[in-house]
């Protein structure tokens, strides 16, 4: 079956390219330590890549990898923006780490509302081992009710979630051949089955090419992932597929399970550690033709 995507309907009135606007004044800034899980799904069928470095971890046995890091969210006059960093973690015997992590509201890229105003587009680079550097990763996060929680945040607060990740219904094939689900349960922020469109890196009005160290690599229009997850029969596989370097075609799902508030500042950003923080609008919102499907093929028009 050839996967197709439907471009999210919407009228975009301005082509802003990769130019960034001046950083808006910060109305409220909140810093966090976070705990999360990354789940690597095969974009062909939804099957899970097992990280054997965590095979003895009691909860998910390497099928989901525990990660942690630091995050800052600024609420500005133009909307909510964020930056984050990951603590290095083991992935199949080598250290992996995420850097230059940013996220911006998807509707700010459109300039008009989209299916949920809680959706955010995230972009980052991952380094894996000594030699694989700058793996471009983009995702669509659902932040749920986090913005409400931010308005009442105090240092020391622990924030947990009320939503479930897109990969919660995945059926895992265990090492003994048995099959079971390994749901995460409620999370603060969940990777969705929406995919990003590759950024136009060569100015030809078409997505891509996404190459090593491309950051940001994903933008709007958001794409409906119509790949069939053969593990459970659902349409749509969580996470946008990796385009370049290692793990091409796999879709990482980053789901934040817990936030601990470390800073609240109404006068300036909590970003004191040099996190990359985007401006708004930060990505190219011009609709691109043709739209790419999740496996890198081309779907003409809107993919109908």
Secondary structure, DSSP 8 states (H G I E B T S, - for coil): ------B---------TT-------EEEEEEEEEEEEEEEEETTT--EE--GGGTT-TTTTTSSEEEEEEEEEEEETTEEEEEEEE--EEETTEEEEEEEEEEEEHHHHHSS--S-TTEEEEEEEEEETTTEEEEEEEEEEE-TTHHHHHHT--TT-EE--SB--GGGG-EEE-TTS-EEE-----BSBEE-SEEEEE-BSSSSSS-B---TT-SS-EEEEEEE---B-TTT--B--SS-B--SSTTTTEEEEEEEEEEEEEEEESSS-S--S------SS-S--S--SSEE-TTS-EE-TT--
